[in-house]
Amino acid sequence: MKKSVFVLFAILCTLWTAVAGASPQVDESIFKWVQSSARCDYFFNMQQICYAKDSEGNYDYNKLVVPALKVYDELMINDVVAKRRWNGNSVEGFGDLVGAAEYYVINIQDKTVDFKQQDFLDSTWTTLAENKPDQTVKMEKLSEKSFDYKFYNRIIDYALRNRVKLVLRSNSNADDELLARMQADQDKYRAEHKPWDARDNEELDEKSAAKLKAAMEAQGNDKDKKKKKEKK
């Protein structure tokens, strides 16, 4: 898990580089909107979501490192400020509070969410204060109608629809067998699950598409050779 946390903070730095100096308007080419509750809008970062590493530094393709963004309404802002005052925490700069960046490690197989960090943000996307909940949420204990459940489930769905893209983003040295397997898993998932939004099924860029094509051809050639040997 230490490796996952290291990756998490590397993503945090990249996240702020991507939005530094921007207006409070959320860039939806980076952040995918999922839903709006009565208190906030929910987004996750499509450009930074990736697979985590285990304690030995190996990629774990059942775990996702996910940067998320929540944009608060006035009631939520007032609630956050009131709670900080009640708990004796500083509220300096919180007159310009607009929301929070949150960071999760999501286990796709176990449906658990490790909530690692929360950064309260002002209108320039500058961090006002950090909070480290370090808590684990079991999705099976959440109501399927809850906003948190829907949010986490939508992130998992997006990841399963775009397994090849996430593999190539996470591991530039992914081998042909892995890419072919992920492509097969991705194709099966897309065939069996209708997307909420057709844009959820993303296309690979030219370089990634070429790498996948080469991997699929190599795997096809290996299978042909194996069949010929079996016939002999």
N, C-alpha and C positions, 0 to 999 in steps of 0.2 A: 504493500500500500504506500510505502514511502516514495516509490518511483512514481505512483499515480499522483501523489500530492505535488511532487516536483514538476510533473507535466502540467498540473493544474495552474501553478504559479507562472510557468512559462507562458501559458495561454493568457493569463491575466495581463501580463505585460503587452502581449500582442494585441489584445482586445483594446486596451487604452490607446495604443498607437493608432489603431484603425479609426477611433472616434474622436481623438483629441482635437480640440479646436472646433468641433462641429456644433451645430445648434442643437437644442433639445429635441428636435425632430428625429425620430428613430429612422435609421437607414435600413429599409426593408430589403435591400439587396444583400445585407449582412445578417440582419435579424429577422427570423420568420415569426410573424404574428400567429398565435395559436388561439387565443380567446380573450375576452374581456369580462371581468366580474364587476360587481358594483363598486369595487374598491381599487382595482388596478387592471392594466393590460399585461398580458403574458407573452414574452418573446424568448426564443433561444437563438444562439449564434450558429448559423448554418456553416460559416466559413471556418469555425474553430472546433466544432464538435469532432472528437476523434476517439480512437480506442486507447485504453489504459495499458499500463505495464504492470506485471506482477512484481513480487519482492526480489526476483532474480533478474529483472530487466527484460523479461520476455513479454511480448504483446499478448494481451488477454482479449480475445475477440468477443467475449461475452460482457465486457465492461466498457462503458462509455464515459469519457470526460466531457462534461457539458457546461459551457458558460451560458447563463440565462440572464434575462433582463426583465424587470418589472417596473412599469411606469405607474405611479400612484395618482389617485385623484385627491382632492383637497381634504376629504374626510380621513383618508388613509394617512396623509401627511400629518394632519393634526394628531392622529392617534399615535403615530411613531414618535412625534415630538413629546406628547404627553407622557408616554411610557418611559422615554429617556429621562425626562425630568423626575418622574416618580422613582426611577432607579438610581438617581444621582449622577447620570451620565451627562457629558457636555452636549449642549445643543447649539454650539457656535457654528454659524453657517447654515443651520437647518431651516432658516427662513427661506432658503432657496432650494430646499429638498424637492427632488422630482421623482425619485424612485430608488431602485437598488439593483446592483449586479449580484447574481448568486451563482455558486459553483457547486456542481454535483458530480458524483461518480455513480452511475446507474448500472446495476447488474441486470442485463437483459434476461438471463435465464432465471435468476432467483426473484426478479421483480422487486429489488430493494434499491433504495436511493440513499446514498451517503451525502448528507448536506454538509459541505466543507467550509464554505465561507459566504459572507454577505457583506457587500460594500454599499453604504448609503451614498447616493450621488446627488450633486447639484446640477443646475441647468447647463453647465459646461462639461458635464460628465466627469467632474473631478470628485474623487473620493472624500467624503466628509468624515466618515468613521467606519471602522471595520468591526465585524462581528464574526466569531468562529463558533457556530452552533455545534459542529462535530457530532451530529446525530444521525441515526439511521431510521429511515421510514420503510416499513413493509407495505407494499401496495395492496396486498390482500386484506390489510386491516383498514383500508380507506374505502369509503363509499365510491362506487363507480360513477356517481353523479357529482362527486366533489371536484372542485376546480383543480386541486393538486393532482388527483388521480388522472384526470383528463389531460393535464399538462404533461405529466411524466409518460403517460401512455402514447401521446402524440409524438414525443421525442423518440421513444423506442420504435414506433412505427416508421418514422422518418429514417432512422438508422438502418432498419431492416430493408427498406426500399432502396437504400443507397450504400449497400455494403461494400461494393467495389471502390467507390469513391472514398469512403472512410478508410479502407485498408491502404490505398495508395497514399492518402494524406498522412496516415499514421506511420506507415512502414514503407519507405521508398525501395526497400530491398525485398519486398514480398515476392515469393517464388511463383512459378507458373502454376503449380498444383493448387496453391492457396487461392490465387486469383480465379482460377477456373471453378474451384469449389464455391467461392463467394458469389461468383456470377450465377451459378446454378441455384444457390440458395435465394439470391435476390430475384431471379426470374420466377421461381416457384412462389415466393411471397407475393410478388406483384400480381401474379395470376390469380391468387386465392384471396387477396384483400383489395377491395376497391379503395382508392385514395380519397381523403377528404378534399383534396385539391390536386388537380392533374399536375400541377407544378411540383408536387412532392416527389414525383418520379423524375429525378434530374438526369441530364445527359452528362457524359464525361467530356472533358476538354480534349482537344485534338491529340495532345501528347499522351494523356492517360488512355484514350481510346486505342491508340496505336500499340501501347504496351499491353493492353488487355487482348487485343487481336492476336498479337504475337504469342502471348501465353496460351490462348485457346488453340492456336494452330500447333504449338509445340505439344500440348497435351493430346491433341488429336493424332499427331504423328506417333507419339509414344503408345497410344492405344492400338494403332494399326500394327506397329512392330510387335506388340505383345500378342495380338491375334495371330499374326503370321507364325510366331514361334510356337504357339499352342497347336496350330494346324500340323506343324512338322512333327 
